[in-house]
């Protein structure tokens, strides 16, 4: 393994760590902010839609993470290769 490959892998892991380690909690905070932001006319339709999108992204990321962790077990018991990494 040469230095360029090692450095590239380090950068990839660091970026994913920052995205998931700080990005998802920041997205959650943004969703809370959108959900409870006051509006001039009393109806906060944009805030509700934006917060729903934020929370949907978080739910998808959590489900993908659980599936990634359990992919070998799912493949072992069902034969279904979720991410195409088994076999």
Steps between C-alpha positions, in 0.01 A plus 500: 500500500652826391466841659245634248261210561541531875443875492196463272346246737569724797330794330196284413461374856545851642237652270245229575573537872442874485185459292343239725654612827414867470273522197210289624477671840520838325225392261290392798550840664405671175186287478402598854566864416283482187220323685473762772593819317238772538342649189322828438158357406497225760523212250846355452448276195855544370645417839293185533600379152868583555506328839330193352768481231776534760355226716441273199867529403599407857267198504638377166857538629418304817331220306790483254745481791309218668479310172873553439587363845274197458568431130697179564233358729225589253698331221568194714136439592317623191754487218407860411803721432385852588804703398662257255801438723457132586587198293 
